[in-house]
Amino acid sequence: MPSNLLLASAIIALLVIALPILFHLTRYLGAREDNTRKNEPYESGVRLTHRDAYDSFNIRFYTVGIIFLLFDVEVLFMFPWALNLRELGLFAMMEMFVFMALLIAGLIYVYKSKVLQWT
């Protein structure tokens, strides 16, 4: 049996044995303080998560989510570009600088229009 296979099987066996033991130890040795405050639902700064279906959330939650998605998707466009920069050449680098300048302009617009301020 190769040494790599022996090492991998020993690590897997150790994990299969050690993890359940550790989970049970934390259950018995950990602090057990149950109170109503600890068990309250709390999500994204909103105390009550169970409301009437016709109640509306503040529009700021949606705008922050949309702005996050926009800038997050732009990072997905930058990653393959960064991996292939040498093959793409100087034109692609200038193109990405224009792309980043547009992103920065959008970020400045969001900041100046005070979309992300909660007061």
N, C-alpha and C positions, 0 to 999 in steps of 0.2 A: 504494500500500500504506500503510495507516495506520501511524503511528509506534509505537503500542502493539504491533501485530503484529510489526513489524520488531524492536523491542526484545525481545519474548518469544522470537522465533525466534533472535535472536543469543545470548541467554542459554542457550537449550536447546542450540544448536550448541556453545557454549563448554563446557557441562557434558559433552556427549557426547565432546568431544575431551579435555578436561582430566582427567576422572575416571580413565579407564584409564591415562593417563600417570602420574598421581599414585600409583595403586595399584602400578604397576610400579616406580616410584621407591622407594616405601617397602619393597618386597620386596628391592631390591638395596642400599639404603642403610641399612636398619634392622639392629639387632643380631640375630645368629643364634646364640643359645645354646640348644642343645637338651640337656636333662638329664632324668634320670628323675624328679626331684622336681618339675620344672616340668610334666611331662606326666602327673602323677598325677591321677586324678579326685578332685574335691573339691566337695561340694555341701552347703550349709547346715550346715556344721560337722561333717559326717560324712565320715570319711576314705574308708572303703570303700563305694562305691556298688553294687558287684556282690556281693551276698550270696545266701545260700540263700533261696528263696522263703518258707520257713517261719520265718525269723528275724523277730522283731518289732522295730519301732522303739519308742523311748521314747514314752509317751503324751503327754508334754509337747509334742512336735511337733504332734500333732493338736489339742490344746487351744489352743495359740497360733494355729494356723491357723483354728480355728472362731471364736475371739474376734476375730481380725482380720477375718474375713468378716462377722461380725455388725456390728461398728462401721463397716466399709466400706460395707455396704448401707444403713446408716442415713444416711450422707452422701449417698447417691443419693436418699433421700427428702427431704433438706433442700435440694438444689439447685433442683428445680422450685418449691418453696415460696418460696425466696429470689427467684426470677425473677418470681413473681406476687404478691408481698407486697402491693403497693398495691391490686390488684384484690380480694384476699382479705379485707382489712380487719383490724380489731382482734381479732376472734374467732380467726382463723387464727394471729395472732401469739401469743395466749395459749395456743392449742393446741400450737404449736411449743415454747413455753417448758415446757409440761408434758412434752412428748416429750423435750426435752433434759434435763430434770430426771430422767426415768427412765433416760436413757442415762448420766448422771453417777452415778446411784445404782448402776447396773450396773457401772460402772467402779470405783467405790469398793468394791463387793462383791468384784470380781475382785482388786483390790489387797489388801484385808484378808484374803481367803482364801489369799493367797500362791500363786496359781495360776501366775504368771509367774516365780517364783523357781526357779532351776535347782539350788540346793544343798539 
